[in-house]
Amino acid sequence: MQTTVKQFMSGDPVSIEPGATALDAYQAMLRHGIRHLPVVAPDARVIGVITADDLAAALALPLRPRRALQAGERSAALEWCVGEIMTHAPQTLCRDASIAEAAERMAEGRFGCLPIVDESGRLEGLLSETDLLHALANLLVREKVGDPGKPGALAGLVAQLEGERARIAQQLDRYHEVEHELLADSRERPMDLPERGAELGEVSLTATLEDLATRRLAALDRALDHAAQGRLSRCDRCGGSISLPRLRALPGTTSCIDCARAIESS
């Protein structure tokens, strides 16, 4: 009998919506002692993931949420919403998937967690690195380490960004279809005021998610263009290196965190 993700995942995980602020995300992580938040639509469909690493790399917040933020940090965190920093259209698994498949996905994609979803894409659980390590320790699953055939860290990041770009492109196609169907339905079907309000609210939500995905897609395109030019991890301002976590959180950035701070304070 195969060991499944359901046996080791964290059920009923804390989640957040894309319109929440980065401060909301940080405070949720601090309050619950966690480092990963699935990002969900109002119907609980998983549309992204945001991590403490993303927040730290994008906004110079503490890498592990262990303290309340200072005034300047809070101000910076209020200027960004979760949908601008999160990884869009993350890879997911169903609860009946094997632990071996989860381990392979997380190792190859360098993911810190995998949202676990039902057949409709709604959040059911979360499998974190810690959960996986418990599973691997208990089941004596052999871990592949130091495989010389695997790409380097930067090449691995580029592969991650390419994968996310492909998933967002598919997601945008779905958003366009849903928006078209909702608008057509609102024009053609007689509705009372509450029904029309609900329908228009769903149209507005879809448009918002589409806008966030489009902006993320543009940032990914800039990052992949920089990679093709051989300057993905180089800061345009100081010539130093941009950390991989910052590039993952803000793929279109051309400045390291130190230069970003200097620009903000000038």
Backbone as JSON, one array per atom type, in Angstrom:
{
  "sequence": "MQTTVKQFMSGDPVSIEPGATALDAYQAMLRHGIRHLPVVAPDARVIGVITADDLAAALALPLRPRRALQAGERSAALEWCVGEIMTHAPQTLCRDASIAEAAERMAEGRFGCLPIVDESGRLEGLLSETDLLHALANLLVREKVGDPGKPGALAGLVAQLEGERARIAQQLDRYHEVEHELLADSRERPMDLPERGAELGEVSLTATLEDLATRRLAALDRALDHAAQGRLSRCDRCGGSISLPRLRALPGTTSCIDCARAIESS",
  "N": [[0.85, -1.2, 0.0], [0.63, 2.16, -0.93], [2.2, 5.03, 0.52], [0.58, 8.01, 1.22], [0.21, 11.55, 0.52], [-1.76, 12.61, 2.14], [-1.43, 11.49, 4.67], [0.59, 12.89, 5.89], [0.37, 15.61, 5.44], [-0.42, 18.99, 6.53], [-3.52, 19.62, 7.7], [-6.31, 21.82, 6.99], [-4.92, 24.39, 6.56], [-3.52, 27.66, 7.37], [-4.46, 30.38, 5.38], [-4.41, 33.01, 2.85], [-5.75, 35.9, 1.14], [-5.32, 37.3, -2.2], [-5.53, 40.09, -2.28], [-4.8, 40.99, 0.21], [-2.49, 42.77, 2.36], [1.15, 42.82, 2.31], [1.95, 43.14, 4.9], [-0.18, 41.98, 6.3], [0.25, 39.32, 5.58], [2.77, 38.82, 6.72], [2.16, 39.18, 9.46], [0.3, 37.14, 9.84], [1.94, 34.9, 9.5], [3.68, 35.31, 11.65], [1.91, 35.15, 13.82], [0.98, 32.52, 13.71], [3.27, 31.03, 13.65], [4.47, 30.12, 11.23], [5.84, 29.7, 7.86], [4.94, 29.66, 5.31], [2.29, 30.53, 3.15], [-0.61, 29.55, 1.6], [-2.24, 31.12, -1.13], [-5.48, 32.1, -1.71], [-8.5, 32.22, -3.69], [-11.8, 33.67, -3.13], [-13.47, 31.41, -3.24], [-11.91, 29.42, -2.25], [-10.13, 28.26, -4.03], [-6.81, 27.52, -4.92], [-4.51, 29.95, -5.82], [-2.0, 30.94, -5.61], [1.18, 31.14, -3.82], [2.76, 32.44, -0.97], [5.75, 33.16, 0.76], [7.83, 33.38, 3.74], [10.4, 33.84, 2.92], [9.94, 35.11, 0.46], [8.8, 37.54, 1.34], [10.91, 38.57, 2.88], [12.92, 38.82, 0.95], [11.82, 40.57, -0.91], [11.02, 42.85, 0.54], [12.8, 43.34, 2.57], [12.17, 42.32, 5.09], [12.19, 40.53, 8.27], [13.69, 37.31, 7.98], [12.65, 35.05, 9.22], [9.55, 35.17, 10.64], [9.5, 36.42, 13.68], [9.17, 38.51, 15.35], [7.43, 41.58, 16.12], [6.92, 44.07, 13.6], [8.89, 47.02, 12.98], [8.13, 50.57, 12.77], [8.95, 51.69, 10.25], [9.31, 49.34, 8.75], [6.74, 48.28, 8.8], [5.39, 50.24, 7.34], [6.54, 49.93, 4.79], [5.7, 47.34, 4.23], [3.0, 47.68, 3.97], [2.67, 48.82, 1.54], [2.64, 47.0, -0.45], [0.77, 44.39, -2.02], [-0.29, 41.01, -1.41], [-0.73, 39.63, -3.81], [1.07, 40.79, -5.55], [3.54, 39.86, -4.89], [3.51, 37.14, -4.48], [4.06, 33.73, -5.65], [2.57, 32.91, -8.57], [-0.03, 30.67, -9.71], [0.84, 28.12, -8.51], [2.51, 24.91, -8.34], [0.6, 22.07, -7.47], [-0.74, 19.35, -5.47], [-2.8, 16.39, -5.21], [-4.45, 14.91, -2.38], [-4.19, 12.18, -2.44], [-1.88, 11.6, -3.75], [1.4, 10.16, -3.94], [3.91, 10.12, -1.35], [6.45, 9.89, -2.36], [6.18, 11.05, -4.91], [5.58, 13.67, -4.14], [7.97, 14.37, -2.83], [9.76, 14.26, -4.96], [8.75, 16.28, -6.63], [9.09, 18.56, -4.97], [11.85, 18.56, -4.58], [12.9, 18.78, -7.2], [11.72, 21.16, -8.07], [12.58, 22.88, -6.16], [10.85, 23.7, -4.09], [9.41, 25.06, -1.13], [7.07, 24.25, -0.08], [4.01, 22.49, -0.82], [0.82, 23.14, -1.92], [-2.1, 21.29, -1.14], [-4.77, 20.05, -2.9], [-8.31, 19.67, -3.77], [-10.32, 18.0, -6.33], [-11.34, 20.19, -7.62], [-9.5, 22.15, -7.33], [-9.51, 23.41, -4.9], [-8.32, 24.4, -1.69], [-7.05, 21.96, 0.48], [-5.07, 21.13, 2.18], [-1.62, 21.44, 3.31], [1.63, 20.65, 2.4], [4.62, 20.84, 3.85], [8.22, 21.48, 3.9], [9.1, 20.53, 6.38], [7.05, 18.71, 7.05], [7.48, 16.88, 5.0], [10.07, 16.0, 5.57], [9.62, 14.65, 7.97], [8.05, 12.59, 6.96], [9.86, 11.34, 5.19], [11.83, 10.54, 6.99], [10.4, 8.76, 8.58], [9.6, 6.84, 6.74], [11.89, 6.01, 5.57], [12.71, 6.89, 3.06], [14.86, 7.12, 0.37], [17.01, 9.88, -0.15], [18.02, 11.84, -2.85], [21.1, 13.28, -3.22], [23.33, 15.81, -4.25], [23.44, 15.33, -7.0], [25.18, 15.38, -9.91], [24.07, 15.9, -12.35], [22.06, 17.71, -12.07], [20.81, 21.07, -12.59], [22.61, 24.18, -11.93], [22.16, 26.57, -9.22], [21.23, 29.09, -10.21], [20.44, 28.43, -12.82], [18.51, 26.63, -12.12], [16.65, 28.32, -10.92], [15.86, 29.83, -13.15], [14.57, 27.82, -14.58], [12.45, 27.36, -12.84], [11.1, 29.83, -13.01], [10.39, 29.81, -15.7], [8.62, 27.66, -15.69], [6.6, 28.69, -14.0], [5.77, 30.79, -15.58], [4.61, 29.49, -17.77], [2.46, 28.25, -16.5], [1.0, 30.47, -15.59], [0.26, 31.63, -18.02], [-1.57, 29.74, -18.95], [-3.43, 29.99, -16.91], [-4.31, 32.62, -17.29], [-5.66, 32.35, -19.71], [-7.84, 30.86, -18.81], [-8.99, 32.73, -17.03], [-9.8, 34.69, -18.88], [-11.75, 33.28, -20.29], [-13.63, 32.76, -18.26], [-14.33, 35.38, -17.5], [-15.48, 36.3, -19.87], [-17.67, 34.55, -20.09], [-19.12, 35.2, -17.75], [-19.76, 37.91, -18.18], [-21.31, 37.7, -20.49], [-23.4, 36.16, -19.5], [-24.48, 37.91, -17.61], [-25.56, 39.82, -19.26], [-27.44, 38.47, -20.79], [-29.16, 36.92, -19.2], [-32.06, 37.35, -17.26], [-31.96, 39.05, -14.15], [-32.37, 39.58, -10.61], [-31.68, 42.37, -8.39], [-29.87, 41.55, -6.2], [-28.76, 39.18, -7.31], [-27.57, 40.2, -9.63], [-25.69, 41.92, -8.48], [-24.01, 40.06, -7.16], [-23.08, 38.63, -9.37], [-21.7, 40.63, -10.82], [-19.81, 41.23, -8.92], [-18.27, 38.9, -8.97], [-17.26, 39.08, -11.55], [-15.68, 41.36, -11.22], [-13.79, 40.4, -9.36], [-12.54, 38.38, -10.88], [-11.38, 39.98, -12.86], [-9.57, 41.42, -11.31], [-7.82, 39.37, -10.4], [-6.89, 38.58, -12.86], [-5.49, 40.88, -13.63], [-3.43, 40.93, -11.7], [-2.11, 38.54, -12.33], [-1.3, 39.14, -14.92], [0.51, 41.22, -14.48], [2.46, 39.85, -13.0], [3.26, 38.06, -14.95], [4.45, 39.8, -16.79], [6.64, 40.62, -15.26], [7.99, 38.19, -15.01], [8.64, 37.77, -17.69], [10.45, 39.87, -18.07], [12.47, 39.02, -16.35], [13.27, 36.59, -17.55], [14.19, 37.57, -19.95], [16.35, 39.05, -19.02], [17.87, 36.92, -18.09], [18.48, 35.63, -20.48], [20.21, 37.5, -21.5], [22.29, 37.2, -19.81], [22.38, 38.6, -17.39], [20.77, 38.27, -15.21], [21.09, 37.97, -12.39], [22.51, 40.21, -11.65], [23.0, 43.34, -10.18], [21.86, 46.36, -11.48], [22.57, 48.83, -10.51], [24.76, 48.75, -8.6], [26.32, 46.71, -9.52], [26.69, 44.44, -8.11], [25.6, 41.2, -6.8], [22.26, 39.93, -7.06], [20.18, 38.4, -4.78], [18.99, 35.0, -5.0], [16.5, 34.34, -3.7], [15.3, 36.92, -3.68], [15.04, 37.4, -6.42], [13.25, 35.43, -7.02], [10.98, 36.25, -5.65], [10.57, 38.86, -6.65], [10.74, 38.81, -9.69], [11.27, 40.55, -11.84], [13.05, 42.44, -10.96], [15.86, 44.71, -10.93], [17.63, 45.45, -9.07], [19.65, 44.99, -6.15], [18.92, 44.15, -2.69], [20.13, 45.99, -0.95], [20.64, 48.23, -2.58], [18.03, 48.8, -3.29], [16.99, 49.63, -0.83], [18.55, 51.91, -0.48], [17.62, 53.51, -2.58], [14.97, 53.9, -1.8], [15.3, 55.39, 0.53], [16.43, 57.72, -0.34]],
  "CA": [[0.0, 0.0, 0.0], [1.5, 3.32, -1.04], [2.02, 6.08, 1.51], [0.07, 9.17, 0.51], [0.41, 12.89, 1.07], [-2.78, 12.85, 3.17], [-0.97, 11.01, 5.98], [1.62, 13.76, 6.46], [0.09, 17.02, 5.21], [-1.1, 19.76, 7.56], [-4.88, 19.89, 7.26], [-6.89, 23.12, 7.32], [-3.83, 25.35, 6.75], [-3.79, 29.1, 7.32], [-4.33, 30.89, 4.01], [-4.6, 34.46, 2.72], [-6.26, 36.29, -0.17], [-4.31, 38.08, -2.95], [-5.64, 41.52, -2.02], [-4.26, 41.32, 1.53], [-1.19, 43.42, 2.29], [2.31, 42.04, 2.75], [1.94, 43.19, 6.36], [-1.13, 40.95, 6.74], [0.9, 38.01, 5.4], [3.81, 38.69, 7.74], [1.54, 39.03, 10.77], [-0.29, 35.8, 9.9], [3.04, 33.97, 9.73], [4.16, 35.53, 13.01], [0.89, 34.71, 14.77], [0.81, 31.07, 13.67], [4.56, 30.36, 13.66], [4.64, 29.42, 9.96], [6.65, 30.42, 6.89], [4.32, 29.53, 3.99], [0.85, 30.79, 3.12], [-1.31, 29.41, 0.32], [-3.07, 32.28, -1.47], [-6.7, 31.52, -2.25], [-9.63, 33.04, -4.11], [-12.9, 33.53, -2.16], [-14.06, 30.07, -3.26], [-10.88, 28.53, -1.7], [-9.21, 27.77, -5.04], [-5.43, 27.98, -4.72], [-4.03, 30.72, -6.98], [-0.62, 31.35, -5.39], [1.83, 30.83, -2.54], [3.72, 33.46, -0.53], [6.57, 32.61, 1.84], [8.63, 34.34, 4.49], [11.54, 34.18, 2.06], [9.47, 36.1, -0.5], [8.65, 38.82, 2.04], [12.24, 39.05, 3.27], [13.69, 39.19, -0.24], [11.2, 41.71, -1.6], [10.8, 44.02, 1.38], [13.81, 43.41, 3.64], [11.58, 41.96, 6.37], [12.92, 39.41, 8.9], [13.57, 36.07, 7.22], [11.71, 34.23, 9.98], [8.69, 36.07, 11.41], [9.6, 36.12, 15.11], [8.97, 39.74, 16.12], [6.6, 42.6, 15.49], [7.69, 44.95, 12.72], [9.05, 48.41, 13.37], [7.28, 51.49, 12.01], [9.39, 51.77, 8.85], [9.05, 48.06, 8.11], [5.28, 48.19, 8.63], [5.02, 51.14, 6.25], [6.95, 49.31, 3.53], [4.89, 46.14, 4.01], [1.63, 48.1, 3.63], [2.66, 49.34, 0.18], [2.57, 45.88, -1.4], [-0.24, 43.39, -1.72], [0.19, 39.63, -1.55], [-0.77, 39.24, -5.21], [2.21, 41.35, -6.28], [4.78, 39.2, -4.45], [3.34, 35.69, -4.44], [4.24, 32.9, -6.83], [1.25, 32.64, -9.15], [-0.31, 29.36, -10.29], [1.85, 27.19, -8.02], [2.26, 23.48, -8.49], [-0.21, 21.51, -6.38], [-0.92, 17.9, -5.5], [-3.99, 15.9, -4.54], [-4.07, 14.24, -1.13], [-3.92, 10.77, -2.68], [-0.57, 11.46, -4.39], [2.37, 9.49, -3.08], [4.96, 10.94, -0.75], [7.59, 9.87, -3.28], [5.93, 12.06, -5.94], [5.72, 14.98, -3.49], [9.4, 14.61, -2.59], [10.4, 14.53, -6.26], [8.29, 17.61, -7.07], [9.69, 19.59, -4.14], [13.3, 18.57, -4.82], [13.19, 19.27, -8.54], [11.29, 22.56, -8.19], [13.1, 23.63, -5.02], [9.71, 24.3, -3.41], [9.39, 24.89, 0.32], [5.79, 23.65, 0.29], [3.08, 22.18, -1.9], [-0.59, 23.14, -1.53], [-2.83, 20.06, -1.45], [-6.08, 20.53, -3.36], [-9.27, 18.67, -4.24], [-10.42, 17.93, -7.78], [-11.71, 21.52, -8.13], [-8.42, 23.09, -7.06], [-9.73, 24.08, -3.61], [-7.31, 24.05, -0.7], [-7.38, 20.94, 1.47], [-3.97, 20.98, 3.12], [-0.32, 21.95, 2.89], [2.77, 19.78, 2.7], [5.82, 21.68, 3.96], [9.48, 20.77, 3.98], [9.13, 19.83, 7.65], [6.17, 17.54, 6.91], [8.12, 15.92, 4.11], [11.2, 15.4, 6.29], [9.05, 13.66, 8.89], [7.63, 11.45, 6.16], [11.04, 10.66, 4.68], [12.49, 9.88, 8.12], [9.58, 7.63, 9.01], [9.46, 5.83, 5.69], [13.23, 5.68, 5.08], [12.81, 7.16, 1.62], [16.21, 7.59, 0.04], [17.08, 11.23, -0.72], [19.12, 12.01, -3.8], [21.86, 14.48, -2.89], [24.55, 16.08, -5.01], [23.38, 14.8, -8.35], [25.91, 16.32, -10.78], [23.31, 16.22, -13.54], [21.07, 18.77, -11.81], [21.33, 22.39, -12.95], [23.04, 25.02, -10.82], [21.09, 27.3, -8.54], [20.66, 30.11, -11.09], [19.74, 27.73, -13.9], [17.31, 26.06, -11.51], [15.69, 29.42, -10.76], [15.32, 30.13, -14.48], [13.6, 26.76, -14.89], [11.27, 27.64, -12.01], [10.39, 30.98, -13.58], [9.79, 29.37, -16.97], [7.45, 26.84, -15.34], [5.55, 29.56, -13.5], [5.25, 31.57, -16.71], [3.71, 28.63, -18.55], [1.23, 28.03, -15.74], [0.23, 31.72, -15.58], [-0.33, 31.8, -19.35], [-2.76, 28.89, -18.97], [-4.38, 30.57, -15.97], [-4.89, 33.8, -17.92], [-6.66, 31.88, -20.67], [-9.04, 30.49, -18.05], [-9.61, 33.97, -16.55], [-10.47, 35.33, -20.01], [-12.96, 32.51, -20.59], [-14.59, 32.97, -17.17], [-14.81, 36.75, -17.58], [-16.38, 36.39, -21.03], [-18.91, 33.83, -19.76], [-19.86, 35.95, -16.74], [-20.31, 39.11, -18.79], [-22.38, 37.28, -21.4], [-24.51, 35.71, -18.67], [-25.11, 39.07, -16.97], [-26.3, 40.56, -20.28], [-28.49, 37.68, -21.43], [-30.1, 36.29, -18.27], [-32.72, 38.29, -16.34], [-31.54, 38.88, -12.77], [-32.77, 40.61, -9.67], [-30.52, 43.18, -7.97], [-28.84, 40.79, -5.47], [-28.07, 38.28, -8.23], [-26.7, 41.01, -10.5], [-24.56, 42.38, -7.67], [-23.1, 38.93, -6.96], [-22.45, 38.33, -10.66], [-20.73, 41.69, -11.13], [-18.71, 41.08, -7.98], [-17.41, 37.83, -9.47], [-16.55, 39.65, -12.71], [-14.65, 42.26, -10.71], [-12.73, 39.57, -8.77], [-11.8, 37.75, -11.97], [-10.57, 41.02, -13.51], [-8.46, 41.72, -10.4], [-6.87, 38.26, -10.47], [-6.28, 38.64, -14.2], [-4.54, 41.97, -13.63], [-2.27, 40.51, -10.91], [-1.4, 37.52, -13.1], [-0.68, 39.81, -16.07], [1.69, 41.94, -13.98], [3.48, 38.85, -12.67], [3.75, 37.54, -16.22], [5.37, 40.8, -17.33], [7.87, 40.55, -14.46], [8.69, 36.95, -15.4], [9.21, 37.99, -19.03], [11.65, 40.69, -17.9], [13.51, 38.19, -15.74], [13.77, 35.62, -18.53], [14.96, 38.35, -20.91], [17.64, 39.32, -18.35], [18.62, 35.65, -18.07], [19.0, 35.4, -21.84], [21.32, 38.44, -21.68], [23.33, 36.87, -18.85], [22.48, 39.58, -16.32], [19.62, 38.08, -14.32], [21.4, 38.13, -10.96], [23.42, 41.34, -11.46], [22.35, 44.61, -9.86], [22.19, 47.41, -12.44], [23.06, 50.03, -9.83], [26.09, 48.58, -7.98], [27.05, 45.64, -10.18], [26.76, 43.26, -7.24], [24.65, 40.14, -7.1], [20.91, 39.94, -6.49], [19.96, 37.07, -4.21], [17.99, 34.19, -5.69], [15.16, 34.54, -3.12], [14.73, 38.2, -4.14], [14.66, 37.23, -7.82], [12.06, 34.58, -7.07], [9.84, 37.05, -5.18], [10.4, 39.98, -7.58], [11.57, 38.36, -10.81], [11.65, 41.6, -12.78], [13.88, 43.46, -10.33], [17.23, 44.88, -11.42], [18.43, 45.99, -7.97], [19.8, 44.17, -4.95], [18.14, 44.7, -1.58], [20.82, 47.16, -0.4], [20.39, 49.37, -3.47], [16.6, 49.14, -3.19], [16.85, 50.41, 0.39], [19.16, 53.22, -0.71], [16.72, 54.27, -3.45], [13.79, 54.27, -1.02], [15.64, 56.38, 1.56], [16.97, 58.94, -0.96]],
  "C": [[0.88, 1.24, 0.0], [1.16, 4.37, 0.04], [1.66, 7.36, 0.79], [0.36, 10.47, 1.26], [-0.54, 13.15, 2.24], [-2.3, 12.5, 4.57], [-0.01, 11.99, 6.66], [1.34, 15.25, 6.28], [-0.52, 17.67, 6.44], [-2.49, 20.1, 7.03], [-5.35, 21.27, 7.7], [-5.81, 24.19, 7.54], [-4.3, 26.8, 6.75], [-3.56, 29.56, 5.89], [-4.58, 32.39, 4.01], [-5.1, 34.76, 1.32], [-5.28, 37.23, -0.88], [-4.37, 39.58, -2.68], [-5.14, 41.94, -0.66], [-2.89, 41.98, 1.38], [-0.07, 42.46, 2.69], [2.4, 42.05, 4.27], [0.98, 42.14, 6.93], [-0.48, 39.57, 6.67], [1.95, 37.79, 6.48], [3.19, 38.42, 9.12], [0.87, 37.67, 10.92], [0.79, 34.75, 10.16], [3.55, 34.07, 11.16], [3.19, 34.92, 14.03], [0.81, 33.18, 14.84], [2.14, 30.31, 13.66], [4.83, 29.56, 12.39], [5.43, 30.29, 8.99], [6.06, 30.37, 5.48], [2.83, 29.79, 4.12], [0.31, 30.5, 1.73], [-2.18, 30.66, 0.1], [-4.3, 31.75, -2.21], [-7.69, 32.59, -2.71], [-10.75, 32.85, -3.08], [-13.54, 32.15, -2.13], [-13.06, 29.0, -2.82], [-9.99, 27.88, -2.76], [-7.82, 28.36, -4.83], [-4.95, 28.69, -5.98], [-2.58, 31.15, -6.8], [-0.09, 30.83, -4.07], [2.76, 32.0, -2.22], [4.46, 32.91, 0.69], [7.29, 33.73, 2.58], [9.85, 34.76, 3.69], [11.15, 35.24, 1.02], [9.38, 37.49, 0.14], [10.01, 39.41, 2.39], [13.01, 39.55, 2.06], [13.13, 40.43, -0.91], [11.22, 42.98, -0.77], [11.78, 44.17, 2.53], [13.17, 43.2, 5.01], [12.36, 40.8, 6.98], [12.64, 38.1, 8.17], [12.62, 35.1, 7.89], [10.86, 35.16, 10.83], [8.69, 35.71, 12.9], [9.38, 37.36, 15.98], [8.04, 40.67, 15.37], [7.48, 43.53, 14.67], [7.78, 46.36, 13.3], [8.26, 49.3, 12.41], [7.66, 51.55, 10.54], [9.11, 50.49, 8.09], [7.55, 47.87, 7.85], [4.82, 49.04, 7.45], [5.35, 50.53, 4.9], [6.05, 48.12, 3.2], [3.45, 46.48, 3.62], [1.53, 48.56, 2.18], [2.5, 48.25, -0.87], [1.42, 44.96, -1.01], [0.34, 42.0, -2.01], [0.26, 39.21, -3.02], [0.38, 39.77, -6.04], [3.51, 40.6, -5.98], [4.7, 37.69, -4.57], [3.8, 35.02, -5.73], [2.85, 32.54, -7.34], [1.18, 31.21, -9.67], [0.71, 28.32, -9.83], [1.51, 25.75, -8.36], [1.51, 22.99, -7.26], [-0.25, 19.99, -6.52], [-2.27, 17.56, -4.88], [-3.55, 15.08, -3.33], [-3.75, 12.76, -1.31], [-2.6, 10.53, -3.42], [0.4, 10.81, -3.42], [3.38, 10.47, -2.51], [6.18, 10.98, -1.66], [7.41, 10.92, -4.38], [6.09, 13.47, -5.37], [7.18, 15.33, -3.29], [10.11, 14.97, -3.89], [10.02, 15.92, -6.76], [9.02, 18.71, -6.3], [11.19, 19.69, -4.37], [13.62, 19.19, -6.17], [12.84, 20.75, -8.69], [11.85, 23.47, -7.14], [11.98, 24.39, -4.3], [9.83, 24.06, -1.91], [8.09, 24.28, 0.8], [5.02, 23.32, -0.97], [1.67, 22.28, -1.36], [-1.25, 21.83, -1.98], [-4.28, 20.46, -1.74], [-6.99, 19.36, -3.73], [-9.37, 18.75, -5.76], [-10.81, 19.27, -8.42], [-10.63, 22.57, -7.89], [-8.57, 23.84, -5.75], [-8.78, 23.52, -2.56], [-7.83, 23.02, 0.3], [-6.29, 20.82, 2.54], [-2.7, 21.6, 2.57], [0.74, 20.96, 3.32], [4.02, 20.65, 2.69], [7.07, 20.82, 3.95], [9.57, 19.94, 5.26], [8.26, 18.58, 7.61], [6.84, 16.46, 6.09], [9.3, 15.23, 4.8], [10.72, 14.36, 7.3], [8.66, 12.4, 8.12], [8.84, 10.64, 5.68], [11.77, 9.91, 5.8], [11.72, 8.64, 8.53], [9.56, 6.49, 8.0], [10.8, 5.4, 5.09], [13.33, 5.81, 3.56], [14.2, 7.71, 1.32], [16.17, 8.94, -0.62], [18.27, 11.32, -1.65], [19.82, 13.33, -3.52], [23.06, 14.59, -3.82], [24.57, 15.46, -6.39], [24.04, 15.77, -9.32], [25.13, 16.68, -12.03], [22.3, 17.32, -13.33], [21.65, 20.13, -12.14], [21.78, 23.16, -11.72], [21.88, 25.84, -10.3], [20.43, 28.33, -9.47], [19.88, 29.49, -12.23], [18.45, 27.11, -13.37], [16.24, 27.12, -11.31], [15.05, 29.76, -12.11], [14.28, 29.08, -14.87], [12.31, 26.95, -14.1], [10.43, 28.75, -12.63], [9.72, 30.62, -14.89], [8.54, 28.53, -16.71], [6.3, 27.69, -14.85], [4.93, 30.35, -14.65], [4.26, 30.75, -17.53], [2.39, 28.42, -17.83], [0.36, 29.3, -15.72], [-0.44, 31.94, -16.94], [-1.61, 30.96, -19.47], [-3.85, 29.49, -18.07], [-5.07, 31.79, -16.58], [-5.94, 33.42, -18.96], [-7.96, 31.51, -19.97], [-9.77, 31.73, -17.54], [-10.39, 34.65, -17.67], [-11.79, 34.61, -20.34], [-14.04, 32.78, -19.54], [-15.2, 34.37, -17.26], [-15.8, 36.91, -18.73], [-17.73, 35.73, -20.73], [-19.77, 34.62, -18.77], [-20.51, 37.2, -17.34], [-21.47, 38.77, -19.73], [-23.62, 36.88, -20.61], [-25.25, 36.89, -18.05], [-25.93, 39.88, -17.97], [-27.55, 39.8, -20.73], [-29.54, 37.13, -20.46], [-30.73, 37.33, -17.35], [-32.31, 38.0, -14.9], [-32.16, 39.95, -11.89], [-31.51, 41.33, -9.18], [-29.48, 42.39, -7.19], [-28.05, 39.86, -6.38], [-27.1, 39.06, -9.11], [-25.48, 41.52, -9.74], [-23.54, 41.29, -7.46], [-22.34, 38.6, -8.24], [-21.38, 39.37, -11.01], [-19.55, 41.64, -10.18], [-17.73, 40.0, -8.42], [-16.62, 38.29, -10.7], [-15.4, 40.52, -12.25], [-13.49, 41.48, -10.12], [-11.88, 38.93, -9.86], [-10.88, 38.76, -12.66], [-9.36, 41.38, -12.64], [-7.39, 40.64, -10.46], [-6.15, 38.25, -11.81], [-5.21, 39.73, -14.25], [-3.27, 41.59, -12.87], [-1.44, 39.49, -11.69], [-0.67, 38.15, -14.28], [0.58, 40.56, -15.64], [2.81, 40.98, -13.62], [4.08, 38.29, -13.95], [4.74, 38.51, -16.85], [6.7, 40.78, -16.59], [8.68, 39.31, -14.82], [9.34, 37.1, -16.77], [10.48, 38.84, -18.95], [12.8, 39.85, -17.33], [14.12, 37.22, -16.75], [14.57, 36.33, -19.63], [16.34, 38.68, -20.32], [18.5, 38.06, -18.33], [19.24, 35.37, -19.42], [20.19, 36.31, -22.13], [22.46, 38.19, -20.71], [23.46, 37.85, -17.7], [21.33, 39.46, -15.31], [19.94, 38.41, -12.87], [22.35, 39.29, -10.67], [22.64, 42.62, -11.24], [22.8, 45.68, -10.85], [22.85, 48.61, -11.78], [24.49, 49.86, -9.32], [26.93, 47.5, -8.65], [27.19, 44.39, -9.35], [25.7, 42.24, -7.61], [23.31, 40.37, -6.41], [20.63, 38.53, -6.0], [18.87, 36.32, -4.96], [16.6, 34.32, -5.04], [14.51, 35.84, -3.57], [14.28, 38.09, -5.59], [13.42, 36.37, -7.95], [10.82, 35.39, -6.66], [9.52, 38.18, -6.14], [11.22, 39.7, -8.83], [12.0, 39.45, -11.77], [12.62, 42.62, -12.22], [15.28, 43.51, -10.94], [18.11, 45.47, -10.33], [18.49, 45.02, -6.81], [19.06, 44.85, -3.8], [18.81, 45.95, -0.99], [20.57, 48.4, -1.26], [18.92, 49.78, -3.43], [16.34, 49.97, -1.94], [17.39, 51.83, 0.19], [18.26, 54.12, -1.56], [15.52, 54.76, -2.67], [14.09, 55.41, -0.03], [16.15, 57.69, 0.96], [15.87, 59.93, -1.31]]
}
